[in-house]
């Protein structure tokens, strides 16, 4: 009964997503992205000539569909991740080697995220983009953020990761705590006889289907959302600041490219697969991730690409992609380290080798716990900055180009999820062949 219900309902949702993709949604999103940039430049030019502030108000109204879109995604990301991980673990059980998959995912995330953080440090230290933005630093000296304590790792830090009240964690929307709860519940459910938890599985499948349907409906306004958000970003930030931040943007995107090359080499040398074919088969998910700046919003498409184009087993992609949406954030690690060192250079702060290592460690931890929604990493950036003695008053500079950086960051995150699934499938097949 459960299997018939889940496959029938999920298939109808997937069919809706496929219909959108068949209409070349990603092409519409890229067109909307370019149109938003052009329209934003026009509005900025007109506003400068008239010396009025109407353009900002007008851009806020045009960005309303984008704000609604982001709110809808944020509304369902917690229950979607929660239900997907529990169902994935519960359905897999011992016969499908869930422990090996989980260990593979954890090792892959730790290694790739650490490597990504190192890439961000190396690229930023070589290019020194912060030195070209020092003229803009006085413009943001008035900006104030709430004070946060420096990071100290103690036994209590470990205990804080274990939620005492699951309902409170779900209501608060703390994805890291939700992830821990989902893993515990999923593992326990995998040890219980299927007959005893049929109703619970149906309930979780219903939640999963409902969340996917909300995302499907939200995707229908995605082109208008992308257009409005990009237009507002350019109108509010101004071309002068964006031009001054060009060095930072180039630096971060160079880090993204280096990470993509690493994934390509991993696929080619270790997994013995055609890396060019991988990128070609993954283009729908990657282009969608670039346009939406949200790995959570892209997750249904990523699942579809993994199973239909990359031929990854559903039990692997069904568990690892929702898991990766929460913890596999290599792109976020590049952004965190680059942003921290960039602001340190902009303010002339002397960052020692020990401080750089601390930045790497904090960026890895912050990236793993960062939700897969646009702009989620800005909250944890303040703590990282304060921990190495860098003023947080430069955050508005990051905010000015956050939307642009977030698009590339999301592409790397989604790419990492797909590579993680391929790696897990390769390891499982290798173990089967050896036995």
C-alpha positions in Angstrom: 0.0 0.0 0.0 2.8 2.4 0.9 4.8 1.7 -2.2 1.8 2.2 -4.5 1.0 5.5 -2.8 4.5 6.9 -2.7 5.4 6.1 -6.3 2.1 7.2 -7.7 2.1 10.6 -5.9 5.8 11.3 -6.4 5.6 10.4 -10.1 2.8 13.0 -10.6 5.0 15.6 -9.0 8.0 14.6 -11.1 5.9 14.7 -14.2 5.0 18.3 -13.4 8.7 19.2 -13.1 9.5 17.4 -16.3 6.8 19.4 -18.1 8.5 22.6 -16.9 11.9 21.4 -18.0 10.6 20.4 -21.4 9.6 24.0 -21.9 13.3 24.9 -21.4 12.8 26.6 -18.0 16.5 27.0 -17.5 16.7 29.0 -20.8 13.9 31.3 -19.6 15.7 31.8 -16.3 19.0 32.7 -18.0 17.1 35.1 -20.2 15.4 36.7 -17.2 18.8 37.0 -15.5 20.3 38.9 -18.4 17.2 41.0 -18.8 17.3 41.9 -15.1 20.9 43.1 -15.4 20.1 45.2 -18.5 16.9 46.7 -17.0 18.7 47.4 -13.7 21.5 49.3 -15.5 18.8 51.4 -17.4 17.0 52.2 -14.2 20.3 53.2 -12.5 21.1 55.5 -15.4 17.7 57.2 -15.4 17.8 57.6 -11.6 21.2 59.3 -11.8 19.9 61.7 -14.4 16.8 62.6 -12.4 18.4 62.5 -9.0 15.3 60.7 -7.6 14.9 57.6 -5.5 11.9 56.2 -7.3 14.0 53.5 -9.0 14.7 51.7 -5.7 11.0 51.7 -4.7 10.1 50.5 -8.2 12.7 47.8 -8.1 11.4 46.6 -4.7 8.0 46.0 -6.2 9.4 44.3 -9.3 11.3 42.0 -6.9 8.2 41.0 -5.0 7.7 37.8 -7.1 11.3 36.9 -6.2 10.7 37.5 -2.5 7.5 35.3 -2.7 9.5 32.6 -4.5 12.3 32.6 -1.8 9.7 32.6 1.0 7.9 29.6 -0.5 11.2 27.7 -0.9 12.3 28.5 2.7 8.9 27.4 3.9 9.2 23.9 2.7 13.0 23.2 2.9 13.0 22.0 6.5 10.1 19.5 6.2 11.4 18.4 2.7 14.9 17.6 4.0 13.5 16.0 7.2 11.0 13.7 5.4 13.4 12.8 2.6 16.3 11.7 4.8 14.1 9.7 7.1 12.4 7.9 4.2 15.7 7.3 2.5 17.3 5.7 5.6 14.2 3.8 6.5 13.7 2.4 3.1 17.3 1.4 2.6 17.8 -0.6 5.8 20.7 -2.9 6.3 20.3 -4.8 3.0 21.3 -1.8 1.0 24.4 -1.0 3.0 23.1 2.3 4.4 26.1 2.5 6.8 28.6 2.4 3.9 26.6 5.1 2.1 26.5 7.3 5.2 30.3 6.9 5.8 31.0 7.6 2.1 28.9 10.8 2.3 30.6 12.0 5.5 34.1 11.4 4.2 33.3 13.0 0.8 31.8 16.1 2.4 34.7 16.6 4.9 37.4 16.1 2.3 35.8 18.1 -0.5 34.7 21.0 1.8 38.2 21.2 3.4 39.8 21.2 -0.1 37.3 23.9 -1.2 38.2 26.1 1.8 41.9 25.7 1.0 41.2 26.7 -2.6 39.4 29.8 -1.4 42.4 30.8 0.8 45.0 30.2 -1.9 43.2 32.1 -4.6 42.4 35.1 -2.3 45.9 35.3 -1.0 47.4 35.1 -4.5 45.1 37.8 -6.0 44.7 40.1 -3.0 41.3 41.6 -4.2 40.7 43.4 -0.9 43.5 45.9 -1.7 41.5 47.3 -4.6 38.4 48.0 -2.5 39.9 50.0 0.4 38.4 53.3 -1.0 34.9 51.9 -0.3 35.6 50.9 3.3 34.7 54.3 4.8 31.3 54.1 3.1 30.3 51.3 5.3 32.0 52.3 8.6 28.6 53.2 10.0 27.2 49.7 9.5 26.7 47.8 12.8 25.9 44.2 13.4 24.9 42.4 16.6 27.9 41.3 18.7 28.7 37.6 18.7 31.2 35.7 20.8 34.4 34.2 19.4 34.2 30.6 18.5 35.5 28.2 21.2 35.3 24.5 20.7 34.4 22.7 24.0 32.5 19.5 24.9 29.4 21.7 25.3 29.8 22.6 21.6 29.4 19.0 20.7 26.4 18.6 23.0 24.8 21.7 21.4 24.5 19.8 18.1 22.2 17.3 19.7 18.6 18.8 19.9 16.8 18.1 23.2 13.5 19.2 21.8 12.9 18.0 18.2 9.7 20.0 17.8 11.5 23.2 18.8 14.3 22.5 16.4 11.8 22.0 13.6 9.9 25.2 14.4 13.2 27.1 14.7 14.3 25.8 11.3 17.8 24.9 12.4 18.7 22.6 9.4 21.8 21.1 11.2 19.6 20.0 14.2 16.9 18.8 11.8 19.5 16.8 10.0 20.6 15.1 13.2 17.0 14.3 14.2 16.2 12.9 10.7 19.3 10.6 10.7 18.5 9.3 14.2 14.8 8.7 13.3 15.7 7.2 9.9 18.3 4.8 11.4 15.9 3.7 14.1 13.0 3.2 11.6 15.2 1.0 9.4 15.5 -1.4 12.3 11.7 -1.6 12.8 9.5 -4.0 10.9 7.9 -2.4 7.9 4.4 -3.4 9.0 4.7 -1.4 12.2 5.5 1.9 10.5 3.4 1.9 7.4 1.3 4.8 8.6 4.3 6.8 9.5 5.9 6.2 6.1 2.7 7.3 4.4 2.6 10.5 6.5 6.2 11.4 5.7 5.7 10.5 2.0 2.7 12.9 2.0 4.8 15.7 3.5 7.5 15.0 0.9 5.0 15.1 -2.0 3.4 18.3 -0.6 6.8 20.1 -0.4 7.7 19.0 -3.9 4.4 20.3 -5.2 5.0 23.7 -3.5 8.4 23.9 -5.2 6.8 22.9 -8.5 4.3 25.7 -8.2 7.0 28.2 -7.1 9.0 27.3 -10.2 6.2 28.7 -12.4 7.1 32.2 -11.3 10.9 31.6 -11.2 11.7 33.6 -14.3 9.9 36.7 -12.9 11.6 36.0 -9.6 15.1 35.9 -11.2 14.4 39.1 -13.2 13.2 41.1 -10.2 15.9 40.0 -7.8 18.7 40.7 -10.3 17.2 44.1 -11.2 16.9 45.1 -7.5 20.4 44.0 -6.8 21.8 46.3 -9.5 19.6 49.2 -8.6 20.4 49.1 -4.9 24.1 48.3 -5.2 25.0 50.6 -8.0 27.5 50.0 -10.8 30.3 51.8 -9.1 30.4 49.5 -6.1 30.0 46.5 -8.3 32.9 47.6 -10.5 35.0 48.1 -7.4 34.1 44.6 -6.2 35.0 43.0 -9.6 38.3 41.7 -8.2 36.4 39.9 -5.4 33.9 38.4 -7.8 36.7 37.2 -10.2 38.5 35.7 -7.2 35.5 33.8 -5.9 34.5 32.5 -9.3 38.1 31.5 -10.0 37.8 29.3 -6.9 34.6 27.8 -8.1 36.3 27.0 -11.5 39.2 25.3 -9.7 36.8 23.2 -7.6 34.9 22.2 -10.8 38.2 21.2 -12.4 38.9 19.0 -9.3 35.5 17.3 -9.6 36.2 16.7 -13.3 39.6 15.2 -12.6 38.0 13.0 -9.8 35.4 11.7 -12.3 37.9 11.1 -15.0 40.8 9.6 -13.0 39.2 7.9 -10.0 35.6 7.0 -11.2 36.9 6.3 -14.8 34.0 8.2 -16.4 33.8 10.9 -19.1 33.8 14.2 -17.3 32.6 16.1 -20.3 29.6 13.8 -20.6 28.9 14.3 -16.8 28.7 18.1 -17.2 26.5 17.6 -20.4 24.1 15.3 -18.6 24.0 17.5 -15.5 23.4 20.8 -17.3 19.7 21.0 -16.4 20.4 20.9 -12.7 23.5 23.1 -12.9 21.9 25.8 -15.0 18.8 25.8 -12.7 21.1 26.1 -9.7 22.9 29.0 -11.2 19.6 30.8 -11.9 17.8 30.1 -8.6 20.8 30.3 -6.2 19.2 27.6 -4.1 20.3 24.0 -3.9 17.1 23.3 -2.0 14.9 24.6 -4.8 17.0 22.7 -7.3 16.8 19.4 -5.4 13.8 17.9 -7.3 15.6 18.6 -10.6 18.9 17.3 -9.2 17.1 14.0 -8.2 15.7 13.7 -11.7 19.1 14.3 -13.4 20.8 11.9 -11.0 18.5 9.0 -11.8 17.5 9.6 -15.4 20.7 11.1 -16.9 23.5 9.9 -14.7 21.9 6.5 -14.1 22.4 6.6 -10.3 20.3 4.2 -8.3 17.2 5.8 -6.7 18.1 4.5 -3.2 21.4 6.3 -3.4 20.3 9.6 -4.9 17.1 9.6 -2.7 19.3 9.6 0.4 22.5 11.5 -0.5 21.0 14.4 -2.5 18.7 15.6 0.3 21.6 15.0 2.7 24.0 16.9 0.5 21.6 19.8 0.2 22.1 20.3 4.0 25.8 19.4 4.5 27.7 19.2 1.2 28.6 22.9 0.7 32.0 23.1 -1.0 30.9 26.2 -2.8 29.9 27.8 0.4 33.4 27.0 1.9 35.1 28.8 -1.0 32.9 31.8 -0.5 33.4 31.9 3.3 37.2 31.8 3.2 37.3 34.2 0.2 35.0 36.7 1.9 36.8 36.6 5.2 40.2 37.1 3.7 38.9 39.7 1.2 37.5 41.9 4.0 40.7 41.4 6.0 42.7 42.7 3.1 40.2 45.6 2.6 40.6 46.7 6.2 44.3 46.1 6.3 44.1 43.5 9.0 47.1 41.2 9.5 45.9 37.6 9.3 48.5 35.1 10.5 48.9 31.5 9.4 47.1 30.4 12.6 44.2 32.7 11.8 44.0 31.4 8.3 43.8 27.8 9.6 41.1 29.0 12.0 39.2 30.5 9.0 39.5 27.2 7.1 38.2 25.2 10.1 35.3 27.7 10.8 34.4 27.8 7.1 34.2 24.0 6.9 32.0 23.9 9.9 29.8 26.9 8.9 29.4 25.5 5.3 28.3 22.1 6.5 25.6 23.7 8.7 24.5 26.3 6.1 20.9 25.8 4.7 20.7 25.4 0.9 18.8 28.7 0.4 19.9 32.0 -1.0 22.0 34.2 1.4 21.9 31.7 4.2 25.7 31.9 4.8 25.8 35.7 5.6 24.6 35.0 9.2 27.5 32.8 10.0 30.0 35.0 8.3 29.9 37.5 11.1 31.2 34.9 13.6 34.0 33.9 11.3 35.1 37.5 10.8 35.1 38.3 14.6 36.9 35.1 15.4 40.0 36.3 13.4 39.7 39.9 14.4 38.3 41.2 11.1 35.7 44.0 11.5 32.2 43.0 10.5 31.4 46.5 9.2 32.4 45.4 5.7 29.5 43.0 5.3 27.5 45.5 3.2 30.2 45.2 0.6 29.6 41.5 0.4 25.8 42.0 0.4 26.2 44.2 -2.7 27.3 41.3 -4.9 26.0 38.4 -2.8 23.4 37.4 -5.4 26.0 37.1 -8.1 28.4 35.0 -5.9 25.6 32.9 -4.5 24.7 31.7 -8.1 28.2 30.3 -8.7 28.3 28.9 -5.1 25.1 27.0 -5.6 26.4 25.4 -8.9 29.4 24.0 -7.1 27.2 22.7 -4.3 24.8 20.9 -6.6 27.7 19.6 -8.7 29.3 18.2 -5.5 26.0 16.4 -4.6 26.0 14.7 -8.0 29.7 13.7 -7.8 29.1 12.4 -4.3 26.3 10.1 -5.6 28.5 8.8 -8.4 31.3 8.2 -5.9 28.9 6.3 -3.5 27.6 4.1 -6.4 31.2 3.4 -7.6 32.2 2.3 -4.1 29.2 0.1 -3.6 29.7 -1.6 -7.0 33.4 -2.1 -6.3 32.6 -3.7 -2.9 30.0 -6.1 -4.6 32.5 -7.1 -7.3 35.2 -7.8 -4.7 32.9 -10.1 -2.7 
